[in-house]
Amino acid sequence: MTNKKLKIAIIGCGGIANQKHMPALFKLKDKAEMVAFCDIEEERAVQAAEQYGAQDAKVYQDYKELLKDSEIDVVHVCTPNVSHAVITVDALEAGKHVMCEKPMAINSDEAKWMIETAKRTGKKLTIGYQNRFRSDSLVLKEACENGDLGEVYFGKAHAIRRRGVPTWGVFMDIEKQGGGPLIDIGTHALDLALWFMDNYKPKLVVGSTFQKLKDKYEGNIFGPWNPDEYNVEDSAFGYIKMENGATIMLESSWALNMINGKEAQVTLAGTEAGAEMFGEAWEGKGYVTFNSTKYGQMVETETSAGGGVAYFDGEEIGAGDMEARQWIDAILEDKELVVKPEQAYVVTQILEAIYKSAETGKAIEL
């Protein structure tokens, strides 16, 4: 397979496909080409094909028709959350490798179905957690793997916006998304925390969700929303206890009366040192501050706020580009995936438990 270009199809040509997937894949023209585009709004698929597609790229409104094309090697699923599982499973069954945008699915049963199908079909499946590829994330992961923090027994996963409710697409529609900020941005922070701690055995989850600010749309960075269409939580919080006793606290919000927002960032406390992520990580300007004791004093060490990585052609590439590059190489060279579906499954399991705990008022044992 290494001598040929991978033929890729994009299912869902909306925001995340345009912001991340298609521009990143377009930079890998030596290894891959986008040959098919599907969207229920045909115009969006046509536009995507014109901007990013190969010369004879095809356009579809029905993804099942697209999957009949035996020449397609890879499918990127960039649709609303509720359809992630069914489209992914259909694509795997059709013999395609699949990159599914986060969250993996709206519940753990669907996520498990995706994993089982990937194993049975022998096709690769990964989930779009591009924050792992940021320079600050890679530094912290290396520190954890080197044992610099010792045993990491406490973590905080941060996904806090003061007023950052996405007012486009179906973000505020619980039927299509399965939830609000918890499943949208909380999922990124939790993925990072579990990955850094290398701990995927949750035991007990307690959660709270709130819908208190649906009428308080003043100052929203994406403009005012329609309160009548807002039927998800505006904030959610989780307490997660792992089998080995390690504990993670997850905080997420699109709207919360707190000054200091933090998104897709983590705080870790270990037996040898601690670490906290700061800066505008989503803009590639994140950094890590490590804390320890030395010379009888408390000491802090700060990494530089890194941007993208400049390649030999001078072009700077960001986390989304790194994610695409690693994914394409994993297929062409049969390499191990950075984001494994089994890891994404645990994220889904915990998010589901937080929602269930909030709904029932009880702790959920996993």
Residue frames as qw, qx, qy, qz and C-alpha x, y, z in Angstrom:
[[0.000, 0.882, 0.471, 0.000, 0.00, 0.00, 0.00],
 [0.403, -0.657, 0.030, 0.636, 2.99, 2.32, 0.50],
 [0.342, -0.022, 0.511, 0.788, 3.45, 2.97, -3.23],
 [0.002, 0.586, 0.624, 0.518, -0.01, 4.38, -3.74],
 [0.139, -0.240, 0.204, -0.939, -1.81, 7.48, -2.61],
 [0.067, 0.351, 0.858, -0.368, -4.58, 6.82, -0.12],
 [0.173, -0.402, -0.479, -0.760, -8.02, 7.75, -1.41],
 [0.073, -0.226, -0.669, 0.705, -9.98, 9.57, 1.29],
 [0.192, -0.600, -0.581, -0.516, -13.66, 10.42, 1.66],
 [0.013, -0.044, 0.445, -0.894, -15.06, 13.13, 3.93],
 [0.278, -0.557, -0.743, -0.244, -18.52, 12.51, 5.40],
 [0.307, -0.852, -0.343, 0.251, -19.85, 15.76, 6.86],
 [0.521, 0.370, 0.095, 0.763, -18.43, 18.94, 5.28],
 [0.264, -0.914, -0.256, -0.170, -19.28, 21.40, 8.07],
 [0.217, -0.940, 0.227, -0.131, -17.23, 23.29, 10.66],
 [0.659, -0.553, 0.491, 0.138, -14.73, 20.70, 11.92],
 [0.813, 0.305, 0.382, 0.316, -14.10, 19.29, 8.43],
 [0.383, 0.846, 0.066, 0.364, -13.28, 22.79, 7.16],
 [0.301, -0.903, 0.272, -0.141, -11.34, 23.91, 10.23],
 [0.525, -0.564, 0.638, 0.025, -9.21, 20.82, 10.71],
 [0.804, 0.055, 0.587, 0.081, -9.60, 17.68, 8.60],
 [0.689, 0.663, 0.250, 0.151, -9.61, 18.94, 5.00],
 [0.148, 0.937, -0.308, 0.074, -6.88, 21.62, 5.32],
 [0.522, -0.574, 0.630, 0.024, -4.63, 19.10, 7.15],
 [0.802, 0.163, 0.560, 0.125, -5.16, 16.32, 4.58],
 [0.524, 0.848, 0.065, 0.028, -4.64, 18.81, 1.73],
 [0.093, -0.861, 0.498, 0.032, -1.07, 19.32, 2.99],
 [0.583, -0.300, 0.753, 0.066, -0.38, 15.61, 2.55],
 [0.695, 0.566, -0.089, -0.434, -0.90, 15.52, -1.22],
 [0.272, 0.539, -0.789, -0.112, 2.15, 13.31, -1.68],
 [0.069, -0.091, 0.965, -0.238, 0.49, 10.57, 0.40],
 [0.195, 0.476, 0.820, -0.251, -3.26, 11.06, 0.14],
 [0.113, -0.090, -0.337, -0.930, -6.00, 12.68, -1.90],
 [0.379, 0.307, 0.603, -0.632, -9.62, 13.49, -1.11],
 [0.022, -0.023, -0.792, -0.609, -11.75, 11.83, -3.77],
 [0.298, -0.528, -0.718, -0.342, -15.28, 11.98, -2.31],
 [0.046, -0.069, 0.391, -0.917, -17.30, 14.42, -0.22],
 [0.296, -0.487, -0.786, -0.239, -20.69, 13.84, 1.40],
 [0.047, 0.102, 0.446, -0.888, -23.07, 16.19, 3.17],
 [0.201, 0.583, 0.776, -0.132, -26.84, 16.31, 3.59],
 [0.216, 0.883, 0.071, -0.411, -26.51, 19.89, 2.29],
 [0.832, 0.351, 0.263, 0.339, -25.12, 19.18, -1.19],
 [0.231, 0.940, -0.078, 0.238, -23.79, 22.73, -1.58],
 [0.457, -0.780, 0.426, -0.019, -21.29, 22.19, 1.24],
 [0.836, -0.079, 0.491, 0.234, -20.00, 18.98, -0.34],
 [0.617, 0.702, 0.198, 0.294, -19.67, 20.70, -3.73],
 [0.029, -0.959, 0.219, -0.175, -17.74, 23.59, -2.17],
 [0.659, -0.564, 0.491, 0.077, -15.44, 21.19, -0.30],
 [0.842, 0.224, 0.412, 0.269, -14.76, 19.19, -3.48],
 [0.438, 0.852, 0.048, 0.283, -13.89, 22.36, -5.39],
 [0.181, -0.908, 0.333, -0.178, -11.53, 23.61, -2.68],
 [0.452, -0.572, 0.681, -0.077, -9.87, 20.40, -1.51],
 [0.898, 0.146, 0.386, -0.153, -10.80, 17.56, -3.86],
 [0.463, -0.171, 0.689, 0.530, -8.83, 15.62, -6.42],
 [0.118, 0.173, -0.469, -0.858, -9.57, 16.38, -10.05],
 [0.454, -0.192, -0.692, -0.527, -12.45, 13.90, -10.43],
 [0.053, 0.023, 0.767, -0.639, -13.74, 14.11, -6.84],
 [0.290, -0.432, -0.750, -0.408, -17.31, 12.93, -6.41],
 [0.241, -0.191, 0.338, -0.889, -20.08, 14.53, -4.38],
 [0.358, -0.314, -0.872, -0.114, -22.77, 12.68, -2.44],
 [0.433, -0.464, 0.120, -0.763, -25.74, 13.44, -0.19],
 [0.928, -0.269, -0.001, -0.257, -26.13, 9.83, 0.96],
 [0.202, -0.687, 0.697, -0.017, -23.06, 8.39, 2.69],
 [0.785, -0.011, 0.614, -0.081, -24.20, 4.82, 1.95],
 [0.732, 0.678, 0.072, 0.011, -23.82, 5.51, -1.77],
 [0.105, 0.861, -0.491, 0.083, -20.31, 6.87, -1.14],
 [0.549, -0.463, 0.687, -0.109, -19.32, 3.72, 0.76],
 [0.897, 0.313, 0.304, -0.074, -20.09, 1.57, -2.33],
 [0.473, 0.812, -0.339, 0.037, -16.99, 3.00, -4.01],
 [0.957, -0.201, -0.028, 0.208, -14.39, 0.24, -3.57],
 [0.595, 0.504, -0.163, 0.604, -11.52, 2.59, -4.44],
 [0.268, -0.800, 0.181, -0.505, -11.97, 4.63, -1.24],
 [0.600, 0.128, -0.684, 0.394, -9.44, 3.53, 1.41],
 [0.261, -0.183, -0.565, 0.761, -10.21, 5.91, 4.27],
 [0.185, -0.736, -0.481, -0.439, -13.26, 7.73, 5.59],
 [0.150, 0.042, -0.445, 0.882, -13.27, 10.75, 7.93],
 [0.247, -0.652, -0.704, -0.136, -16.54, 11.01, 9.88],
 [0.170, 0.007, -0.210, 0.963, -17.23, 14.67, 10.70],
 [0.341, -0.509, -0.559, -0.559, -20.99, 14.58, 11.34],
 [0.483, -0.574, 0.208, -0.628, -23.05, 15.42, 14.46],
 [0.198, -0.406, 0.835, -0.315, -22.26, 13.16, 17.43],
 [0.753, 0.061, 0.449, -0.477, -25.44, 11.08, 17.22],
 [0.869, 0.457, -0.057, -0.180, -24.41, 9.58, 13.86],
 [0.008, -0.727, 0.686, 0.031, -20.73, 8.89, 14.63],
 [0.533, -0.216, 0.811, -0.104, -21.20, 5.23, 15.53],
 [0.761, 0.419, 0.467, -0.167, -23.52, 4.13, 12.74],
 [0.526, 0.817, -0.210, -0.109, -21.52, 5.83, 9.96],
 [0.122, -0.669, 0.733, -0.019, -18.23, 4.53, 11.39],
 [0.640, -0.054, 0.757, -0.121, -19.53, 0.97, 11.61],
 [0.739, 0.607, 0.252, -0.152, -20.95, 1.11, 8.07],
 [0.329, 0.847, -0.411, -0.070, -17.62, 2.45, 6.78],
 [0.321, -0.493, 0.807, -0.053, -15.60, -0.25, 8.58],
 [0.733, 0.207, 0.629, -0.154, -17.97, -2.92, 7.22],
 [0.648, 0.753, 0.048, -0.105, -17.38, -1.46, 3.74],
 [0.880, 0.093, 0.035, 0.465, -13.65, -2.09, 4.17],
 [0.238, 0.803, -0.094, 0.538, -12.52, 1.47, 4.96],
 [0.476, -0.145, -0.483, 0.720, -10.18, 2.72, 7.68],
 [0.172, -0.831, -0.417, -0.325, -11.96, 5.36, 9.79],
 [0.241, 0.028, -0.361, 0.901, -10.97, 8.57, 11.52],
 [0.246, -0.731, -0.604, -0.201, -14.03, 9.59, 13.56],
 [0.014, 0.586, -0.185, 0.789, -14.23, 13.06, 15.04],
 [0.170, -0.120, -0.779, 0.592, -14.58, 13.27, 18.84],
 [0.526, -0.375, 0.709, -0.284, -16.48, 12.30, 20.89],
 [0.073, -0.130, 0.955, 0.255, -16.31, 8.68, 19.79],
 [0.275, -0.415, -0.780, -0.378, -20.04, 8.13, 20.34],
 [0.366, -0.535, 0.038, -0.761, -22.93, 9.39, 22.47],
 [0.787, -0.460, 0.258, -0.320, -22.82, 6.33, 24.74],
 [0.291, -0.538, 0.788, 0.064, -20.48, 3.47, 25.64],
 [0.754, 0.219, 0.613, -0.086, -22.57, 0.76, 23.94],
 [0.622, 0.780, 0.048, -0.057, -22.16, 2.50, 20.59],
 [0.018, 0.828, -0.560, -0.033, -18.44, 3.06, 21.24],
 [0.582, -0.266, 0.768, -0.027, -18.02, -0.66, 22.03],
 [0.761, 0.508, 0.392, -0.093, -19.84, -1.54, 18.80],
 [0.391, 0.879, -0.264, -0.067, -17.33, 0.58, 16.87],
 [0.230, -0.641, 0.732, -0.009, -14.35, -1.17, 18.50],
 [0.709, 0.020, 0.699, -0.086, -15.76, -4.65, 17.92],
 [0.709, 0.674, 0.189, -0.090, -16.41, -3.84, 14.25],
 [0.198, 0.858, -0.472, -0.048, -12.87, -2.50, 13.76],
 [0.425, -0.433, 0.794, -0.030, -11.40, -5.66, 15.30],
 [0.750, 0.260, 0.599, -0.105, -13.60, -7.95, 13.22],
 [0.634, 0.767, 0.098, -0.026, -12.94, -6.16, 9.93],
 [0.783, -0.117, 0.124, 0.598, -9.23, -5.63, 10.61],
 [0.293, 0.737, 0.165, 0.587, -9.51, -1.95, 9.72],
 [0.368, -0.045, -0.388, 0.844, -7.89, 0.90, 11.64],
 [0.230, -0.821, -0.443, -0.278, -10.08, 3.19, 13.74],
 [0.397, -0.082, -0.344, 0.847, -8.98, 6.35, 15.50],
 [0.117, -0.855, -0.502, 0.056, -10.74, 9.30, 17.14],
 [0.360, 0.691, 0.048, 0.625, -10.04, 13.02, 16.58],
 [0.547, -0.797, -0.125, 0.224, -8.26, 14.03, 19.79],
 [0.598, 0.638, -0.078, 0.479, -5.80, 16.42, 18.14],
 [0.288, -0.899, 0.206, -0.258, -4.85, 18.13, 21.42],
 [0.894, -0.329, 0.210, 0.220, -2.48, 15.24, 22.12],
 [0.744, 0.357, 0.174, 0.537, -0.32, 16.52, 19.26],
 [0.022, -0.975, 0.044, -0.215, 0.22, 20.04, 20.68],
 [0.496, 0.500, -0.526, 0.477, 3.80, 20.81, 21.68],
 [0.315, -0.497, 0.498, -0.638, 2.84, 21.44, 25.35],
 [0.921, -0.126, 0.095, -0.357, 0.95, 18.11, 25.47],
 [0.870, 0.321, -0.337, 0.166, 3.91, 16.21, 24.02],
 [0.167, 0.561, -0.562, 0.584, 6.26, 17.76, 26.60],
 [0.573, -0.374, 0.424, -0.594, 4.00, 16.78, 29.49],
 [0.974, 0.068, -0.081, -0.200, 3.46, 13.26, 28.11],
 [0.668, 0.444, -0.492, 0.339, 7.23, 12.78, 27.86],
 [0.121, -0.521, 0.553, -0.639, 7.68, 14.00, 31.45],
 [0.812, -0.215, 0.245, -0.484, 5.05, 11.54, 32.66],
 [0.950, 0.229, -0.211, -0.013, 6.60, 8.65, 30.70],
 [0.456, 0.525, -0.537, 0.478, 10.06, 9.51, 32.08],
 [0.642, -0.455, -0.566, 0.248, 8.68, 9.28, 35.63],
 [0.239, 0.342, -0.201, 0.886, 9.54, 12.94, 36.33],
 [0.466, -0.465, 0.006, -0.753, 6.26, 13.39, 38.23],
 [0.167, -0.161, 0.898, -0.375, 6.53, 10.06, 40.03],
 [0.029, 0.414, 0.909, 0.038, 3.17, 8.37, 40.68],
 [0.200, -0.166, -0.144, -0.955, 0.47, 10.74, 39.42],
 [0.096, -0.331, -0.904, 0.254, -2.43, 10.28, 41.84],
 [0.144, 0.719, 0.474, -0.487, -4.46, 13.46, 41.26],
 [0.261, 0.120, 0.487, 0.825, -5.48, 15.31, 38.13],
 [0.296, 0.632, 0.368, -0.615, -7.79, 18.11, 37.06],
 [0.365, 0.297, 0.659, 0.587, -9.18, 18.19, 33.52],
 [0.052, 0.551, 0.213, -0.805, -10.10, 21.75, 32.54],
 [0.192, 0.363, 0.665, 0.624, -12.59, 22.76, 29.83],
 [0.079, -0.705, -0.503, 0.493, -13.94, 26.08, 31.10],
 [0.187, 0.394, 0.315, 0.843, -15.29, 28.93, 28.99],
 [0.039, 0.276, 0.443, -0.852, -16.81, 32.00, 30.60],
 [0.582, 0.574, 0.293, -0.496, -19.09, 32.74, 27.63],
 [0.067, 0.440, -0.733, -0.515, -18.23, 30.63, 24.63],
 [0.656, 0.282, 0.645, -0.272, -21.42, 28.92, 23.53],
 [0.161, -0.080, 0.712, 0.679, -21.15, 27.73, 19.91],
 [0.439, 0.439, 0.330, -0.711, -24.17, 29.24, 18.18],
 [0.489, 0.417, -0.519, -0.564, -23.86, 27.49, 14.80],
 [0.379, 0.139, -0.905, -0.132, -24.67, 23.98, 13.62],
 [0.713, -0.403, -0.475, -0.322, -26.38, 21.59, 16.07],
 [0.323, 0.271, -0.669, 0.612, -24.28, 22.22, 19.19],
 [0.315, -0.152, 0.450, -0.822, -27.28, 23.22, 21.33],
 [0.792, 0.008, -0.272, -0.547, -29.41, 20.27, 20.14],
 [0.498, -0.410, 0.722, -0.250, -29.30, 17.41, 22.65],
 [0.899, 0.252, 0.294, -0.207, -30.87, 14.95, 20.21],
 [0.740, 0.641, -0.174, 0.112, -28.08, 15.39, 17.67],
 [0.241, 0.707, -0.539, 0.389, -25.16, 16.01, 20.04],
 [0.760, -0.225, -0.591, 0.154, -25.98, 13.96, 23.15],
 [0.534, -0.653, -0.283, 0.457, -25.06, 16.86, 25.44],
 [0.130, 0.989, -0.003, 0.066, -23.35, 20.24, 25.68],
 [0.095, 0.855, -0.492, 0.133, -19.89, 21.33, 26.88],
 [0.685, -0.413, 0.595, -0.078, -19.15, 18.05, 28.68],
 [0.833, 0.228, 0.483, 0.144, -19.35, 15.92, 25.53],
 [0.510, 0.846, 0.044, 0.149, -18.02, 18.73, 23.31],
 [0.267, 0.780, -0.427, 0.372, -14.95, 20.16, 25.07],
 [0.650, -0.550, 0.453, -0.264, -14.85, 18.23, 28.34],
 [0.981, 0.157, 0.113, 0.028, -14.05, 15.18, 26.22],
 [0.573, 0.669, -0.299, 0.366, -10.73, 16.72, 25.08],
 [0.200, -0.712, 0.492, -0.459, -9.61, 17.60, 28.62],
 [0.853, -0.278, 0.369, -0.241, -10.51, 14.17, 29.97],
 [0.914, 0.377, -0.075, 0.131, -8.73, 12.44, 27.09],
 [0.334, 0.716, -0.436, 0.429, -5.55, 14.36, 27.91],
 [0.484, -0.593, 0.479, -0.430, -5.75, 13.60, 31.65],
 [0.956, -0.069, 0.256, -0.127, -6.21, 9.85, 31.12],
 [0.795, 0.538, -0.157, 0.233, -3.45, 9.79, 28.49],
 [0.102, 0.746, -0.486, 0.444, -0.91, 11.65, 30.65],
 [0.585, -0.459, 0.536, -0.400, -1.70, 9.50, 33.70],
 [0.415, 0.238, -0.847, -0.232, -1.78, 6.37, 31.50],
 [0.199, 0.091, 0.844, -0.489, -4.70, 5.19, 33.59],
 [0.441, -0.033, -0.489, -0.752, -7.76, 3.76, 31.85],
 [0.395, -0.265, -0.877, 0.063, -9.43, 1.90, 34.71],
 [0.299, -0.369, 0.139, -0.869, -12.22, 4.05, 36.18],
 [0.195, -0.174, -0.927, 0.268, -14.08, 2.66, 39.19],
 [0.070, -0.684, -0.642, 0.339, -16.52, 5.31, 40.46],
 [0.163, 0.288, 0.267, 0.905, -17.98, 8.47, 38.91],
 [0.032, -0.698, -0.572, 0.430, -20.06, 11.24, 40.49],
 [0.260, 0.232, 0.371, 0.861, -21.37, 14.07, 38.30],
 [0.117, 0.687, 0.447, -0.561, -23.37, 17.28, 38.27],
 [0.279, 0.329, 0.488, 0.759, -24.76, 19.15, 35.28],
 [0.024, 0.597, 0.392, -0.700, -26.35, 22.60, 35.26],
 [0.219, 0.512, 0.506, 0.659, -28.49, 24.60, 32.89],
 [0.259, -0.680, -0.426, 0.537, -28.56, 27.93, 34.72],
 [0.122, -0.560, 0.153, 0.805, -27.43, 30.50, 32.15],
 [0.414, 0.363, 0.725, 0.413, -29.42, 29.66, 29.01],
 [0.119, 0.910, 0.387, 0.088, -31.02, 33.14, 29.14],
 [0.334, -0.848, 0.143, 0.386, -27.71, 34.93, 29.94],
 [0.798, 0.374, 0.286, 0.376, -26.31, 35.29, 26.43],
 [0.091, 0.989, -0.112, 0.020, -24.73, 38.76, 26.80],
 [0.211, -0.792, 0.565, 0.100, -21.02, 38.84, 26.03],
 [0.897, 0.045, 0.431, 0.087, -20.92, 35.47, 24.27],
 [0.250, -0.532, 0.515, 0.624, -17.83, 35.43, 22.04],
 [0.200, 0.147, 0.829, 0.502, -19.82, 33.79, 19.22],
 [0.291, -0.207, -0.265, -0.896, -22.74, 36.21, 19.52],
 [0.537, -0.091, 0.483, -0.685, -26.10, 35.79, 21.28],
 [0.078, -0.065, -0.973, -0.209, -27.85, 32.44, 21.10],
 [0.557, -0.302, -0.309, -0.710, -31.56, 31.68, 20.99],
 [0.311, -0.277, 0.745, -0.521, -32.58, 30.47, 24.50],
 [0.828, 0.140, 0.174, -0.514, -35.50, 28.53, 22.97],
 [0.825, 0.413, -0.379, -0.069, -33.05, 26.38, 21.02],
 [0.124, 0.557, -0.724, 0.387, -30.68, 25.83, 23.95],
 [0.867, -0.305, -0.060, -0.390, -31.54, 22.40, 25.38],
 [0.800, 0.108, -0.475, 0.350, -28.18, 21.12, 26.67],
 [0.601, -0.660, -0.223, 0.392, -26.27, 21.80, 29.90],
 [0.252, 0.926, -0.153, 0.236, -24.21, 24.99, 30.16],
 [0.014, 0.659, -0.700, 0.274, -21.77, 23.40, 32.65],
 [0.951, -0.155, -0.227, -0.140, -20.91, 19.95, 33.97],
 [0.108, -0.698, 0.647, -0.286, -18.55, 18.59, 36.62],
 [0.934, -0.039, -0.335, -0.117, -17.28, 15.12, 37.41],
 [0.388, -0.647, 0.632, -0.177, -15.39, 13.34, 40.17],
 [0.879, 0.277, -0.364, -0.137, -13.67, 10.21, 38.84],
 [0.529, -0.594, 0.598, -0.099, -12.00, 7.64, 41.08],
 [0.605, 0.443, -0.632, -0.195, -9.79, 5.08, 39.36],
 [0.923, -0.176, -0.340, -0.045, -9.25, 1.46, 40.41],
 [0.680, 0.091, -0.409, 0.601, -5.83, 2.28, 41.90],
 [0.354, -0.685, -0.419, 0.481, -7.28, 5.18, 43.94],
 [0.250, -0.051, 0.210, 0.944, -6.04, 7.96, 41.63],
 [0.160, 0.725, 0.575, -0.344, -8.60, 10.73, 41.28],
 [0.228, 0.189, 0.389, 0.873, -9.52, 13.09, 38.45],
 [0.163, 0.660, 0.467, -0.566, -11.78, 16.13, 38.69],
 [0.299, 0.305, 0.590, 0.686, -13.33, 17.25, 35.40],
 [0.112, 0.655, 0.336, -0.667, -14.78, 20.73, 34.91],
 [0.269, 0.231, 0.630, 0.691, -16.49, 21.85, 31.72],
 [0.174, 0.719, 0.455, -0.496, -18.60, 24.80, 30.66],
 [0.357, 0.519, 0.411, 0.658, -19.64, 26.89, 27.70],
 [0.159, -0.704, -0.050, -0.690, -21.05, 29.51, 30.09],
 [0.691, -0.471, -0.451, 0.313, -19.91, 29.89, 33.69],
 [0.091, -0.961, 0.041, -0.259, -19.31, 32.97, 35.84],
 [0.778, -0.442, 0.151, 0.420, -15.58, 32.40, 36.29],
 [0.121, 0.905, -0.245, -0.326, -12.84, 34.78, 35.13],
 [0.096, -0.584, 0.759, 0.272, -10.03, 32.37, 34.31],
 [0.906, 0.284, 0.008, -0.312, -11.03, 30.04, 31.51],
 [0.234, -0.478, 0.823, 0.198, -8.96, 26.98, 30.66],
 [0.848, 0.330, 0.049, -0.411, -9.70, 24.69, 27.73],
 [0.930, 0.284, -0.213, 0.097, -8.22, 21.29, 26.83],
 [0.197, 0.638, -0.578, 0.470, -5.70, 21.67, 29.64],
 [0.845, -0.316, -0.431, 0.021, -4.74, 19.53, 32.60],
 [0.204, -0.737, 0.504, -0.402, -3.25, 19.89, 36.09],
 [0.875, -0.025, -0.481, 0.046, -1.37, 16.89, 37.50],
 [0.368, -0.737, 0.466, -0.324, 0.00, 16.13, 40.98],
 [0.871, 0.139, -0.465, 0.071, 2.50, 13.33, 41.48],
 [0.797, -0.550, -0.112, 0.222, 4.76, 12.04, 44.25],
 [0.663, -0.104, 0.100, 0.735, 7.89, 13.65, 42.74],
 [0.072, -0.151, 0.146, 0.975, 6.50, 16.78, 41.07],
 [0.385, 0.641, 0.578, -0.328, 3.39, 18.45, 39.68],
 [0.232, 0.033, 0.511, 0.827, 2.55, 20.05, 36.35],
 [0.291, 0.685, 0.502, -0.440, -0.03, 22.54, 35.11],
 [0.413, 0.359, 0.530, 0.648, -0.89, 23.62, 31.57],
 [0.009, 0.715, 0.234, -0.659, -1.32, 27.35, 30.87],
 [0.057, -0.330, 0.461, 0.822, -1.65, 29.73, 27.92],
 [0.665, 0.406, 0.012, -0.627, -3.90, 29.80, 24.86],
 [0.497, -0.181, 0.833, 0.161, -3.41, 26.12, 24.08],
 [0.611, 0.554, 0.563, -0.064, -6.12, 26.09, 21.38],
 [0.373, 0.914, -0.106, -0.117, -4.12, 28.74, 19.50],
 [0.860, 0.285, -0.212, 0.366, -0.91, 26.71, 19.77],
 [0.122, 0.689, -0.352, 0.622, 0.40, 29.00, 22.53],
 [0.817, -0.541, -0.097, -0.174, 0.21, 26.61, 25.46],
 [0.322, 0.550, -0.667, 0.385, 3.00, 25.90, 27.93],
 [0.805, -0.384, -0.452, 0.026, 3.60, 23.73, 30.99],
 [0.121, -0.722, 0.472, -0.492, 4.78, 24.81, 34.43],
 [0.772, -0.105, -0.607, 0.156, 6.37, 22.02, 36.45],
 [0.338, -0.755, 0.290, -0.481, 6.60, 22.36, 40.22],
 [0.854, -0.080, -0.463, 0.223, 8.86, 20.47, 42.62],
 [0.477, -0.867, 0.141, 0.032, 11.18, 21.00, 45.56],
 [0.802, 0.334, -0.158, 0.470, 14.92, 21.51, 45.23],
 [0.360, 0.354, -0.334, 0.796, 17.72, 22.98, 47.35],
 [0.175, -0.343, -0.679, 0.625, 15.31, 23.12, 50.28],
 [0.231, 0.318, 0.041, -0.919, 12.98, 25.38, 48.31],
 [0.605, 0.530, 0.574, -0.154, 9.81, 25.12, 46.23],
 [0.177, -0.360, 0.532, 0.746, 10.78, 25.42, 42.56],
 [0.649, 0.603, 0.368, -0.283, 8.83, 26.11, 39.35],
 [0.300, -0.258, 0.636, 0.662, 10.10, 25.45, 35.81],
 [0.543, 0.625, 0.268, -0.493, 8.24, 26.78, 32.78],
 [0.585, 0.173, 0.608, 0.508, 8.44, 25.56, 29.18],
 [0.035, 0.237, -0.237, -0.942, 8.29, 28.07, 26.34],
 [0.590, 0.479, 0.413, -0.502, 4.88, 28.71, 24.75],
 [0.329, -0.134, 0.763, 0.540, 5.26, 26.73, 21.55],
 [0.565, 0.421, -0.097, -0.703, 3.49, 27.28, 18.25],
 [0.946, 0.283, 0.036, -0.155, 3.37, 24.78, 15.41],
 [0.694, -0.334, 0.483, 0.417, 6.32, 22.84, 14.07],
 [0.388, 0.767, -0.274, -0.431, 8.11, 24.27, 11.01],
 [0.900, 0.102, 0.382, 0.182, 9.00, 21.66, 8.39],
 [0.560, -0.186, 0.384, 0.710, 11.79, 21.90, 5.80],
 [0.258, 0.554, 0.508, 0.606, 9.56, 23.81, 3.39],
 [0.077, 0.145, -0.208, 0.964, 9.11, 26.52, 6.03],
 [0.509, -0.425, -0.381, -0.644, 5.40, 25.82, 6.45],
 [0.178, -0.243, 0.713, -0.633, 4.28, 25.69, 10.06],
 [0.553, -0.244, -0.700, -0.380, 1.97, 22.87, 10.98],
 [0.429, -0.420, 0.380, -0.703, -0.28, 22.65, 14.01],
 [0.444, -0.144, 0.819, -0.335, -1.85, 19.88, 16.10],
 [0.772, 0.402, 0.285, -0.400, -4.50, 19.04, 13.48],
 [0.565, 0.667, -0.459, -0.161, -1.81, 18.68, 10.82],
 [0.047, -0.458, 0.867, -0.190, 0.29, 16.44, 13.08],
 [0.650, 0.070, 0.626, -0.425, -2.77, 14.33, 13.80],
 [0.785, 0.536, -0.001, -0.311, -3.50, 13.83, 10.08],
 [0.357, 0.667, -0.654, -0.020, 0.15, 13.06, 9.30],
 [0.265, -0.315, 0.868, -0.278, 0.38, 10.43, 12.04],
 [0.732, 0.243, 0.469, -0.431, -2.93, 8.87, 10.97],
 [0.719, 0.616, -0.211, -0.244, -1.99, 8.61, 7.28],
 [0.214, 0.590, -0.773, 0.096, 1.45, 7.19, 8.14],
 [0.505, -0.173, 0.756, -0.379, -0.16, 4.66, 10.51],
 [0.830, 0.383, 0.261, -0.310, -2.20, 3.33, 7.58],
 [0.611, 0.700, -0.358, -0.088, 0.52, 3.44, 4.91],
 [0.286, 0.532, -0.754, 0.258, 3.22, 1.95, 7.13],
 [0.765, -0.348, -0.525, -0.134, 0.95, -0.11, 9.41],
 [0.226, 0.303, -0.556, 0.740, 2.17, 1.79, 12.48],
 [0.251, -0.475, -0.757, 0.372, 0.58, 1.92, 15.92],
 [0.066, -0.783, -0.353, -0.508, -2.06, 4.61, 16.40],
 [0.131, 0.246, -0.442, 0.852, -1.47, 7.46, 18.85],
 [0.519, -0.074, 0.300, -0.797, -5.19, 7.66, 19.68],
 [0.117, -0.026, -0.987, -0.110, -6.46, 4.14, 20.22],
 [0.489, -0.381, -0.426, -0.659, -10.23, 3.47, 20.11],
 [0.641, -0.369, -0.643, 0.198, -10.02, 1.56, 23.41],
 [0.295, -0.153, -0.335, 0.882, -8.78, 4.77, 25.09],
 [0.242, -0.154, -0.209, -0.935, -11.55, 6.86, 23.51],
 [0.567, -0.374, -0.687, -0.259, -14.05, 4.25, 24.72],
 [0.473, -0.360, -0.586, 0.551, -13.05, 4.91, 28.36],
 [0.011, -0.036, -0.044, 0.998, -13.53, 8.66, 27.81],
 [0.451, -0.248, -0.486, -0.707, -17.05, 7.95, 26.48],
 [0.580, -0.346, -0.729, 0.109, -17.75, 5.61, 29.39],
 [0.318, -0.279, -0.451, 0.786, -16.84, 8.29, 31.95],
 [0.162, -0.040, -0.144, -0.975, -18.76, 11.09, 30.20],
 [0.536, -0.311, -0.637, -0.459, -21.83, 8.85, 30.05],
 [0.537, -0.360, -0.675, 0.355, -21.45, 8.08, 33.79],
 [0.123, -0.122, -0.242, 0.955, -21.24, 11.80, 34.65],
 [0.389, -0.152, -0.334, -0.845, -24.51, 12.46, 32.79],
 [0.621, -0.310, -0.698, -0.173, -26.12, 9.40, 34.40],
 [0.426, -0.259, -0.589, 0.637, -24.96, 10.41, 37.90],
 [0.069, 0.017, 0.057, -0.996, -26.26, 13.96, 37.38],
 [0.507, -0.203, -0.489, -0.680, -29.62, 12.58, 36.25],
 [0.706, -0.332, -0.621, -0.067, -30.05, 10.01, 39.02],
 [0.360, -0.799, 0.243, -0.415, -28.27, 11.82, 41.86],
 [0.916, -0.343, 0.206, 0.031, -26.24, 8.67, 42.53],
 [0.175, -0.650, 0.679, 0.295, -22.63, 7.61, 42.18],
 [0.878, 0.377, -0.149, -0.254, -22.07, 5.35, 39.17],
 [0.599, -0.463, 0.635, 0.154, -19.85, 2.30, 39.58],
 [0.615, 0.594, -0.400, -0.331, -18.06, 1.12, 36.46]]
